[in-house]
């Protein structure tokens, strides 16, 4: 079996499963229970240093 066939078999089976798992974890990461403060800080970071009373 050549290297190409070995890598293709890996990509067709385990590689795809690993990529799907990583995708799901990264999509759910912002919704974890302890992330509320970090998400709020990131969402309001662009407004730091601006005056509201113009």
C-alpha positions in Angstrom: 0.0 0.0 0.0 1.4 3.4 -1.0 1.7 6.4 1.2 -1.0 8.1 -0.9 -3.5 5.3 -0.3 -2.7 5.2 3.4 -3.2 9.0 3.8 -6.4 8.9 1.7 -7.8 6.1 3.8 -7.0 8.1 7.0 -8.6 11.2 5.6 -11.7 9.4 4.4 -12.3 7.8 7.8 -10.6 9.0 11.0 -9.6 12.4 9.5 -13.1 13.3 8.7 -14.4 12.2 12.1 -11.7 14.3 13.8 -12.4 17.4 11.7 -16.2 17.1 12.5 -15.5 16.7 16.2 -13.2 19.8 16.2 -15.8 21.8 14.2 -18.6 20.9 16.7 -16.3 21.8 19.7 -15.3 25.1 18.2 -19.0 26.0 17.4 -20.1 25.2 21.0 -17.1 26.8 22.7 -18.7 30.3 23.1 -21.8 28.7 24.7 -20.0 27.0 27.6 -21.3 27.9 31.1 -18.3 30.0 32.2 -18.0 32.1 29.0 -20.6 34.8 29.7 -18.1 37.3 31.1 -15.5 36.7 28.3 -18.2 37.1 25.6 -19.6 40.3 27.2 -16.1 41.8 27.4 -15.3 40.8 23.7 -18.6 42.2 22.5 -18.1 45.6 24.2 -14.4 45.9 23.6 -14.9 48.1 20.4 -16.7 50.7 22.5 -13.9 51.3 25.0 -12.5 54.8 25.0 -15.5 56.4 23.3 -17.4 59.3 24.9 -21.1 58.9 25.0 -21.8 62.6 25.7 -21.1 64.3 22.5 
